[in-house]
């Protein structure tokens, strides 16, 4: 997977409370494929125990809502856009002539 070219087919990203929807559009066929992934940090889920929530509710709240979320970064392989593209990569193939992904 060529991460640099993923952004060239990324039409837009919609973020809500729980999910991120990435819309990938092929410039050749004009087909769009939507991939939805959970809204979570690139390196894993934010996990809390009941003990954390009961005894440290404010810290738990800040930890959840202030954890940095990486939408895309070429150096990290588990960002939201890359996870989303992995889910729909079977619909695309790499075209060496155009140096881009083509919808198949």
C-alpha positions as CSV (number, residue, x, y, z in Angstrom):
1,X,0.0,0.0,0.0
2,X,1.4,3.4,-1.0
3,X,0.3,5.7,1.8
4,X,1.3,8.9,-0.1
5,X,-1.3,8.1,-2.8
6,X,-4.1,7.3,-0.4
7,X,-4.6,11.0,0.2
8,X,-4.9,11.6,-3.5
9,X,-8.1,9.5,-3.6
10,X,-9.4,10.7,-0.3
11,X,-12.4,12.8,-1.1
12,X,-13.3,13.8,2.4
13,X,-13.4,12.6,6.0
14,X,-16.5,12.9,8.2
15,X,-16.0,12.7,12.0
16,X,-18.8,12.2,14.5
17,X,-18.8,11.2,18.2
18,X,-18.0,7.5,17.6
19,X,-17.0,7.0,14.0
20,X,-14.9,8.4,11.2
21,X,-16.1,7.9,7.6
22,X,-13.5,8.2,4.9
23,X,-14.7,8.7,1.3
24,X,-12.3,7.4,-1.3
25,X,-13.0,8.4,-4.9
26,X,-11.3,7.0,-7.9
27,X,-10.4,9.9,-10.3
28,X,-10.6,7.6,-13.4
29,X,-13.9,5.8,-12.8
30,X,-15.4,8.5,-10.5
31,X,-16.6,5.7,-8.1
32,X,-16.7,6.4,-4.4
33,X,-16.2,3.9,-1.7
34,X,-17.0,4.7,1.9
35,X,-15.1,3.2,4.9
36,X,-16.2,3.7,8.5
37,X,-13.8,3.1,11.4
38,X,-14.2,3.7,15.1
39,X,-13.1,7.1,16.4
40,X,-10.0,6.1,18.4
41,X,-6.3,6.9,18.7
42,X,-4.1,5.3,16.0
43,X,-2.2,3.2,18.4
44,X,-5.1,1.5,20.1
45,X,-8.3,1.9,22.0
46,X,-8.9,4.0,25.0
47,X,-9.8,1.6,27.8
48,X,-11.1,2.4,31.2
49,X,-12.0,0.2,34.2
50,X,-15.1,0.7,36.2
51,X,-12.7,1.6,39.1
52,X,-11.3,4.5,36.9
53,X,-14.7,5.8,36.0
54,X,-16.1,5.6,39.6
55,X,-13.1,6.8,41.5
56,X,-11.5,9.1,38.9
57,X,-14.4,10.4,36.7
58,X,-12.9,13.7,35.8
59,X,-9.5,12.2,34.9
60,X,-11.2,9.5,32.9
61,X,-13.3,12.2,31.0
62,X,-10.2,14.2,30.2
63,X,-8.2,11.2,29.2
64,X,-11.0,10.1,26.8
65,X,-11.7,13.5,25.3
66,X,-8.2,14.9,25.2
67,X,-6.4,11.9,23.7
68,X,-4.8,13.0,20.4
69,X,-6.3,11.4,17.3
70,X,-4.1,11.1,14.2
71,X,-6.2,11.3,11.1
72,X,-3.2,10.7,8.7
73,X,0.5,10.6,9.0
74,X,2.9,9.0,6.4
75,X,5.2,7.8,9.2
76,X,2.6,6.0,11.2
77,X,0.9,3.0,9.6
78,X,-2.1,2.7,11.9
79,X,-3.8,6.1,11.5
80,X,-7.5,6.5,10.9
81,X,-7.2,7.0,7.1
82,X,-4.9,4.0,6.7
83,X,-7.2,1.8,8.8
84,X,-10.2,2.9,6.7
85,X,-8.3,2.3,3.4
86,X,-7.3,-1.2,4.5
87,X,-11.0,-2.1,4.9
88,X,-11.8,-1.1,1.3
89,X,-8.5,-1.7,-0.4
90,X,-10.0,-4.8,-2.1
91,X,-12.0,-2.4,-4.3
92,X,-8.8,-0.7,-5.6
93,X,-5.7,-1.7,-7.5
94,X,-2.5,0.1,-7.9
95,X,-2.0,1.5,-11.4
96,X,1.7,2.1,-12.1
97,X,1.0,4.2,-15.2
98,X,-1.0,6.8,-13.3
99,X,0.8,6.2,-10.0
100,X,-2.6,6.1,-8.3
101,X,-5.2,3.7,-7.0
102,X,-8.0,2.7,-9.5
103,X,-11.4,1.4,-8.6
104,X,-11.9,-2.1,-10.0
